[in-house]
Amino acid sequence: MKENFESTVYADDQSDYKNGVRHLCFVEYEEGEKPSRCVVDVDHPSSCDFGILPSGRERKSKWTCPHWKPLEKTLAALAVAN
């Protein structure tokens, strides 16, 4: 079972909030990595398969990415699935 990240405090606070809900990127979670900040925020969208849209244009907003998810809700769903 995955480590519980709900109580993890990130030194550089890699999360972002929308409507009071903490979000992180879960694109590499299945490979055992922690949820992380979005590459779009650091101007490196090409370093992620999901940073480039099907049209070939760079993603301008992490909020449209399917892997930018609410932290607690996503972890709860993953815990149930495991």
Disulfide bonds with the S-S distance in Angstrom:
none
